[in-house]
Amino acid sequence: MSATGVAMRALNAGPPLADAERRMLNTPGSRVRNPATSLMNAEPTYGLHHPDLESYAPIDTSDLDADNVPLHLATAPPVRAINASQYATIYHQYSAVDVPCEAVFPYLYCGHRGPSAQIEFFSQGRSPQAPRYRGLSVVRVSDQKEASDETASGLQGNFKDPSGVAHHHAELLSSQAPEETLRYKTNSSGAVVAHDAQFRPQVRSRRANTRSFQTQSLIYTMLSDIVVYSPEGLTDKARATALAFRYAQQRFYQDRMAENLGGLKYNVFIITDSFETLQSKYPDLVAIDLYGNPWNSVHFLMREQDEMYRMAIASEIAPNLYLGSSQDFQPNIALPQDAPFEGAPTFSIGLEAFEESNPPTSSFLFKATESFKAFDRHVKEGKRVQVPTAHLECPTGTSHVLGVDQLRVVTSDIMNLVAWVQLHVSPDQIQPPSVARRALVYCNDGYTESSVFALSYLMYTQQISLQQAFLRLHVQYNRPFFIFRKDLELLRALEKSMVNDVSSAPDPQSDWSNDPHFDGSLPSRILPFLYLGNMQHARNARMLKAMGITHVVSVGECVANDPENRSPYSLGEAEADQSIAVHHIRNVADDGTDSLREMMCDAVGFIEQARKSGGRALVHCRIGVSRSSTMVIAYIMAHLDITLIDAYLLVRSRRLNVLIQPHLLFFWELRGWETALAARLQRCVADSKLHPFTVDMDIGAGRGQYGLAYADYAPAGKRSVTWSYFCREIAALNARYCIDSS
């Protein structure tokens, strides 16, 4: 069977997927026809549907309505009451709906009366028709002052004893505040004046943007049925807020009708049951419980930081020399260096690498050496003295191109420090009574600024070439590291100075480090067999072979057929001689309009074939940010059986020094992919008497492997959030990196 023709077996145990099953995964099918009693429009719609809408009793809001409510607002659909069970039904139905992107795009880019740049680019200068789609937004209203306690915002923390109910904590999954999307007035007593409410105007932008995540909370809420709840129950504030949304929806509907832009009338519901009831009966819908304990919430920033730390946690790359992050440095202050330790190691030498660091002077290194020698003598004599720790600044790569003299100075500084570290950590270099010490080279993220020193140490102590040091650090020691193009000149100068036997004429068949497409970086390892990279990585076939990569997925950038890359060592030649199998996904641009959903099954199956055959796969597009990351996320969701949120944050944290960012349409398709995976998995489980995670099938085959036995990962579809909530959290995460999404 050819590499590109393999059936999609990653999602099925035994025989390949039937055509109907493949269509389910690749093609959304959530179009429904609603009864006339449930909607004002009887035409087919996408998203939520309410065949029993009339069974939801209207809430009496007559005491909240002003006497001067305009007649055109008074005709809005009533606010309806739902209990906990009905809310759970609505939310679970929403989570199970797989909506094709064409049902809501380009509207989600443009919105109603949105930025002219968006409308010009995505809708040919005309305001797009409102989609016949019914989403869901969950609005939390509280009469209590919000807690400043971190746990209330979804941060992971220790569980608290339920000594008393604290409603200011209680929060349902996907909750948003009314102020995020609604503009309203309050009267002199602070009560909401509902009939003046309207949706907030959209933020204007000067350019078209396919990643305007910060706009989605508003745009999507305007296309949604809205569920209002209060942790305190059916309060006047909750009723007034629900009524305010009712009037805002009516204004929005009438504006669209006046401009002949179509769309639906949406519903406003209010939950009448207490939060205690919701928490006890439907714990899967609770983000934070009554006592501030996180149940199903994911704090995006904390999860990203945790994923990065676990990826780069300290590990040994040479005897007693470790690479790690700032969190790993624990000075050895209690025991002799040769004493056994449990858990994380402690260190007598810490080398902190950061930009503009100053290398230690010779006099400082001499004093540190004398301090260590004195301590070793005291230990031998049985004296108890304080354990010395040397904390040094570690020279790293530079932020600019070096002149000849500068290059010579930096090279000398690194060589001197490498030799000094080897003198103290290598058992072969130690003379009694001294003992070998443990040293940690670390930087903030665990892989960027420390990489130059790590490669230099391997070249010097093992007398290997720079290319060999790259492979040894990556393959043998399994370390993430990152080298910028500007650092290559420095490393090559260090190689000439440190390594005695560097061939002047390397074998062209294996000399990938001098390939014109090599810029210092390797593709990012997401799983042991799965890499994410860019077009330059794919063009360097010699490097791919050296890394053990046997399969390449080219998403929108068919490098193997590039007429400008037809050297004997190109990917095209590797495909021709069958040393690397290539799966081509053609004619998909990263412009916010092209779709990837129909290609996901085949791409995931191709990666799965690489895994099962013992090979490794590289997925790339032009930069390795959007199209290829979308396909990698899709595979991670299927292989590990985890949610889109978990898969996105995992891939994002492992794409070294590149911020992955699928655009809105790709994320929408990944949400549908998650829904399809969950449905496929449940169908397999339903046909078996076994527990879901013991069923002999490939969805979830990697769950708990690769050091990812993480308690907070959830199976696909089990912690689904609304689109507005998901985009809001991504926007907040990106804001930390000062990314302008406007």
N, C-alpha and C positions, 0 to 999 in steps of 0.2 A: 504494500500500500504506500503511495507517495506521501511525502510529508504534508503537502498542501491539500491532499484529498482525504485526509483522515476524517472519519465521522466524529461528530461531537459526542465523545464518550466521557468528557469531564463532568457531565451532568446526568449520567445514567450508568447504572451497574448492568452488566450483561449486554444485551443487544443495543445497537445505536438508537438514537431518538427517532421516533416516528415523525413523519412530516407534520402531523398535527401538533406534536410536542415541540418541534423546532419552531413552528409558527408562534406557539404560545410564548416561547422565550424571546424570539426575535421581534415579534409584531404585537404591540399592545392591542387589546380587544375589550375596551371598557365602555363602548358606546351603548347606551340604554335608551329605551323609550319609556318615559314616565307617564303614568296615568294623568288625565286632565285635572283630577282633584289635587294632585301634588304640586303642579307647576302652573304658572300662568301661560306658559307656552307648551304646546303639545308636540313640538318638533323634537327629533332626537337630540340628546345632550350627552356630554361626557361628565364623569365624576360622580358625585353623590346623587342618590335619588331617594325619594321618600314616598313609597307607595301608601304609607299609612299616616301621611302628614296630618290629615284631619283628626286623627285620634290624639294629637298633641293639643291639649287644651290651651286656649289663649290666656295670657296673664292679664289680669285687670290692672291697667295703668291709668285709669281715669283720674285718680287722685294726683297723678304726676303731670298730666297733660295741662298745658296752659289753655286759657279760654280762647286765646287768639291764634291757635294753631291753624295755619293756612289749609284750605280744603284739599289742595293737591298733595299735602303731606298726610292728611288724615286718611287717605285712601291706601296707605302703605299696608302690607300684610301685617298681621298682629304679631306681637312677641309671644312665643309659645313656650309652655312649660315642658320640660323633660326630666325624667328621673334618672338615677344612676344607671340603670339597666339600658334605658333608651340612649343615653349618651354613649355608653360603651358600644352599643350596636352601631351608632353613627361613626364613632372613631375607628372601629375595626373595619367597617365597610370602606371608609376613606383609605385606610392603610392597605387594603387589598385591591384597590383600583389601580390599574395600569393604563395610563392615559398617553396616547401618542403625542409627540411634540408638536405636530402640526395643528393639534386642537387648541393650543394655547400660545404658540409663537406665530408671528412676531409680537403679539400683544404684550407678553410679559417683558419684552424689551422696551416697548414704547409706553404702555399704559394709556390712560385717558388724558388727552391734552398734554402729553408728555413732552420731553425735550425735542426741539425741532431737529437736532442732529440725529437722534435715534429714529425719528419718523422718516427723515430723508433717507437714511441708510437702509433701514429694515422694511419700510413700507412705502417706498417710492414717493415720499413726500405727502402721503395722505394718511390721516389718522386711521389706524386699523379698526376693523369691525371688532366689537367685543366678542370674545369666544362664547360659544354655547357650552360652557363648562361651569361646574359647581364644585368649588373647593371647600375647605374647612379652615377656620381660624378660631383659636381658643383664647378668650380674653378673661384675665383674672382681675377682679375688683375686690379691694379690701377696705374696710372701715378703720382698720388699725394702722398705726404708724409702722412702716416697714422696718424690719430689723437690719441693723448694720452688720450683724454677725455674718462671717464669710460663708458659713454653711448654707445660709438661706439663698445664696446665689448659685448653688449647685456645686460648690467646691467639695471635694471629697474630704471627709473628716471622720473622727471617731464617733460611733453611735452614742447617742445620749440616752440616759434613763428616762422613761416616760413618766416623770414626776408630775407633769401637768400639761394640759393642752395649750399650745401656743399657735394660734391660727395665723400669725404673721409669717410662719414658716410654710404652711401648707401650700403646695403648688402642684398642679396637674402637668403632665407632659405637654410640651409645645405652647405653654402659656406665654402670652404677651400682655403688656399693659395697654389700656385703652388710649393713653396719650401717644403711643407710637403711631397710630393711624388716624385718630379722631381729634378734631378741634371743636371744643365746646366751651360754653361759659358756665359760670356758677353764680348763684344768687348771693345775697348778703349773708345767708346762713351756711354757705358753702355747698349747697345742693346743686346737682347738675341740672342745667336748663336744657332739656332734651331737644326741644323743637328748633333751637338755633344750631344744632350740631351739624357738622359736615366733615367729609374726609379731608385730610390735610392735602395741600397742593404738592405736586411732585417737585423734587429737587431738580433744578435745571443744570444741564451739563453742556459744555461747549463742543464736545466731540462724541461720536458714536462709541459705545462701550458695550462689549459682549459680556462683561463681568460686573455689571452694576448690581452687586448683591445687596447693597444698602437700600435700593429702591423696592426690593421685592416684598417686604413686609406690607407696605402700603398697596402696591399694585395687586398683590395676591388677595389681600383682605377684601378688596373691592370686588373680587370675583368669588367670594366665599359666603357660605352660610356661616354665621357667627354664633358661637356658643359662649355665653357669659356665665361666670360662676363667681361666688364669693366663698372664701373659707369659713365665713361666719354664717353662711346659709342664705336664705332668700331675703336679703336686706333691701332697704329703700334705695341705697346707692347702686346696688346691682340692678334693680329694676329700672332705675333712671338711666343707667349706662346702657342697658339693653335697648331702652326706648330711644336713646340718642343714636345708637347704631341703626335702629329702624328708620329714623328720619334721614340720616346720612345716606343710607342705601336708597331711599326713595328719591332724594335729590340727584344722586348719581344716575339712577335709572331714567329719570325724566330728562336729564342732560343728554344722555345717549340717544333717547328717543327723538329729542328735538333736532339732533344732528344726524338722525337716521343711521346710527352706529350699532343698533341691535343690542343683543344680550339678553340676560335673564333677570327676573326678579329673585332676590335672595331672601333667605329666612334668618330670623334672629331667634335663638333659643336661650332659655335660662334654666340652669340646673336647680331643681328645688330640693334635692336631697342634701344632707349635710356632708361635709368633707369626710367625717368619720365613716359614713356609709360608703362613700367612694373608695376610701382607703381600705376598708375591710373586704369589700366585694370585688374590687377591680384594682388590685395592687400594681398590675402592669401599666396602668394609666397614671400612676403617681410618680412625679419627679422628685418631690421632697415631701416627707411626711410631716405630721403635725408637730413633731419634736425637732425638726430641722435635720433629720437624717436623709441623705441622698439615697433614693431607691433606683430610679431609672435615668437620672440625669447624667449627662456627659458634659463636663467642663472642658471645652475645646482646647483652651490654652494649656491647662494643666495636663490633659491627656497628651497633647503634642510634646510638651516638655518631658513627660514621663517616658513616652516612646523613644525620644531622642536619647535620654539617659540610659535606658535599657539597651539600646543599640550600641552605645559607645562606652559601656561600663568597663572599668579598668580590667585589662588582661595583659598577660606577660608576652613580650615579643623577643626577649633575650633573658638569659639568667638574671633574675632579680630586677629587671627593668620592665616597667609597666607603662602602658599608654592608657589614658582615661580622661575624664572631664573634671571640672573644678569640684564637683560633688564627691569625687573619689578620694581627694587628698585628706588623709587622716594621719597627722603626725604621730610618730611612735614615741610616746612619752612615758611608757610604763615598763616595758620589758626590754631585755637585751635583744639585739637584732636577730640573733639566731634562735630565739625562743619560738616555739610553735604558736600558731595563731588560728583562731576559728573565724569563719565568716570573711568579711572584707579585710584585706591585708592593711597593715599600717606601714608607714614609710619614714625612713630617716632622711631621705633626700627628696625634695619637691622641686621640680623644674617647671615653672609656670611660663607658658608661651603666649605672648600677646603682641599685637602690633606696637611698634616703637619701643620694644623692651630693650633694656640695657644689659649686655652680657656681663657676668661677674668679672671683677678684676682678678689678676693673679694673686694679689695679696689676700683677697677675700677667700679664694679657693685654698690658699695655704693655711689660713686660720681655721677654715672648716676641717681640713685634713688633720691638723694638729688637735683639734677638739675631739675628733673621732678617735684618734690614737690614744689620747689621754683617757677617754671613757673606757676603751677596751682594756687598758692597763688596770684601771680601777676595778673593773668587773673581774679580771683575773685575780686580783688581790682580795676579792670578796667585799669590796666597798660598795655601798649603795649611793649612787649619785644620779643626778638628773640626766635623762637620755637626751643627747644633743640632736637637733634637727636642723638641717641646712635647707633654707628656702631660697632658691635662686631664680632669677629671671633668665628665661631661655631664649636665645636669639632665634628668629624665625625668618620667613620670607619677607620681602620688602614690598612696599606699596608703589614702588617706582623702579624704573630701569636703572641699574647701577653702572657707574663708570668703572674703568679698569682698576683704579686705586681703591674705590669703595668695595668692589667685588673682592679684591684681595683681602681687605680688612675683615669683611663679614665672613669670608671663607676661613680665615685664620681663627676668628672668635669661635666659630662652630666646631672646628677641629679641636681646639684646645679644650672646650667643654666636653666634647665627646670622649676625649682621652681621659679627662679627669673623672668622668662618670664611670667609665669602664674600670678605672683603677679601684673604685670603691664598691662596685656591685658585682664584678666578675670574680667568682671563686678562684679562677686561675691566676688572678692578679694579686691575691691577698697573701700577705706574709704574717704569720702568728707574731704577737697575740691578737692582731687585728682580725675582724670577721667581715664577711661580705654583708653589704647593706642593701635594703630594698629602696629603689628609687621610682618615682612616678613622674612621667612627663605629661603635663596636662594643659588643657586650654578650656575655654568656656564650653564649647560644644563637644569636645573630645576627639575632634578629627581635623580641624582646619589648621590653626597656627602651629600645632605640634608636629605636623606631618614632615616638614623639612628636617627637623632634628631626628625623627624616628628613622627616616630613610638614610640619613647620614650615618647614624649609629650602626645600622645594619651593614652599610657599605664598608665602614671602617673596621668593625669587629669581625665580620665574616669574610672580608675581602671579596666582595661580589660587586658586579656592575650595578649601575642605577636601574637598568631594566630588570635584573634579577631581584633587586631589592623591592621594586614595585610588586612583582609577582609573589615574593615571599611574604611581604606584609599583608597582601590582600588574600592570597590563596592559603598559604600555610598557617599564618597567624590569625586569619579571619578578621582583620581589623578594617573598620571604615577609615579612610583618609582622603584628603583632597589636596591636590596641587594645582595652583594657578599657572597659567602660561608664563607669567613673569618670573616664577620661581625656577623654571627649567634651567635657565642659564646658570643660576647659582648652584643648583644640584649637579649640573654637568661639570662645573668648575670644581666642586667638592669631589666628584668622582675621579677626576684627573689627579687631584692632590692626595686622595685617600687610598685609592686602589692601585696596587702595584702592577697588576696583570690585566689591564683592560685592552682588549684587542683593538687594534687600529683599523681593522677591516672585518667588522662583524658579518655574520652570515646573513645575506639579504633575505633569505627565506623566513628568518625569525626576527629580523631587526625592526620590530614594530615601534619602538620608542623614537626612532628617527624618521618615521613616516610623516609626510607633510600634513596629515590630518590629525596627528597627535598633538594635543594642546596641554598635556599634563594631567588631565582628569581621566578617570576611568568611569564607565557607566556605573550607576548606583545599584548596589545589590539590595533588592527588596526582600527576596527570599533566597535561600542557598542556590536555587536553580533559576531564578528570575531576576533580570536586570532591566533597568529603565535608563534610557540614554538619548543622545541626540544624533543628528545625521552624521557628524564627524566620527562618532564612535562606530557607526555602522560602516563607514567607508574604510576603516582600518581593519581589514579582515585578518591580518596577521595578529593583531592584538586580540581579536575575538577568539581565534584559535588558541592562543596562549592562555586565555582565561577559561578555556573549556566550553565556550559558547558554540552550540551546534545548530541552533534555530534562531532565525531573526524574523520579527514581525515588523514590516515597514508600513507605517500608517500615514498615508497621504504623500509620502516622499519615497519614491521607488529608487533607492540608491543603486540597487543592483543593475538597473537599466540606464544609469546615468552615463551619457556618452563622454562626459568630462572625467569619468572615474573608471577608466578601462585599463589600468595598469595590471601587470601579472599578479598583483597582490590585492586586487579589488574584491568587493563583495560579489560583483557579477561573475568574476572568475571562480570564486569559491562556490557559488551556486552552480556554475557550469560543471565543475568537477565533483559536485555532490558532497563536498566537505562541510558545507553549511546549507541547510534547507531554509528557504525564504518564503514567507507568506506575505503576498502583496495586497494591500488595501489601497485601491487607487481612487483618485478623483474625490478626495475628501479634504476640503480646505478648513482652516481654523478661522472661519469668518463668521461664526455664529448662526449659520443657516444650514450647513451640511450636517447630515445625521450619521451616527455610527451604530445605531441600534441593530440594524439588519446584519451588520458584520460581526457582532459580538460573539455569537455562537461559534462561528468558524475560527475566529482568532483565539478564543478561550480553548477550543479543542486542539488547536495547533500547539499552544503552550503546554497543554496537558500531555500531548504526545511526547514533547521534549522531556517532561518530568518522568513519565513512565519508562522512557527509553534510557534513563540515566544521563540525559543531556542537560543543557542549560539554554535558556532563551533570552534574547535581548529584544525588547520592544522599543521602538524609536519613532519619532516624527522629525520635525526640523530641530526643535530646541529641547524636546523632552518635557514639556510643560502641560500641554492640553490634550492633544489627540492620543498620544501614546500613554499618558498617565491615565486617561479614561479607560483604555483597554486593560492596563495593569490593575486598576481598581476593580474592574469587572471580574478579572480572574481571581483576585484576592477574595472578593465576596463569595465566589463560588467555591474556591478551594478550601478556604477556612470556614465557610458558612458563618459570615459575620455581616453586620449591617453596613450600609453605605458610610455612615459616620465613622465607624471603627476602621473600615478599609481606607477611607480617605485620609484619616489622621495617621494611620500606619504608613501609607505610601508617602505622604507629605513629609513625615519625619525622616524617612530614609532616602529621600532624593537630596543628596548632599549639595548644599550651597545653591540649590535651585528651588525656587518656590513653585511647586506645581499648582496649576489653577485651571482645571477644565472650565469652559465658559458655561453660561446658564443652561443652554440647550443640552449640552453633554451631561450636566448634572441631572437635568430632568430625565434624561434617558437612563441614567444610572439608578434613579429612584424606581423607574419602571422595571429595570433589570432585577433589582432587589425584590420587588413584588413577584416577578415571574419565578425567581429562584425559590422564594418561600412557597409559592403555589406548587412548584415542581417537587420540592422536598416533601411537602405535606401529602401529595398524591402518592409518592413512594412509600411514605410511612403508613398511609392508610391501607396499603396493600400488604403490609407486613404485621406480624404479631410482636415484632421486636421494638425496643425503644428507638427513637429517632437516631441517636448517636451510635447505635450498634448495627444499624441497617447496612448491608454490604452495598454501598453506592459511593460515588466519588464526590458528591457534594459534601463538603465538610471533611474530606479525607485528611486535610492538613490541620484540622482543629487541634490545638494543644501542642503542636509540634513547633520546631524552630525557636524554642524559648518563648513561645507566645501563649503559654497557659495563663492567660490574664483573666482574672475573675470578672472584670467588667465588660468583656466582649459579649455581645449578644448575638444569637442566631439571626439570620436575615429575616426581616419582617417582624421581629419580636420587640423592637424598640423604635418603631416608626414615628417620625415627627412630621409636622406639617411643613410645607414648602417655605412659608414665610419664616418660621422659626429656624429652619436649617440655614437659609440664606442670611438671616440676621446674625447667627453665630459665626458664619464664615466672614462676614463683613467685620465683626468685632475682632476676630482673630487676625485678619489682615491689617486692621488699624494699628496693631502693635508693631507692624513692620512699616508703618507710614506709607501704605499703598493707597494711592489716590484712585478710587473707583468712580469718581464723578466725571 
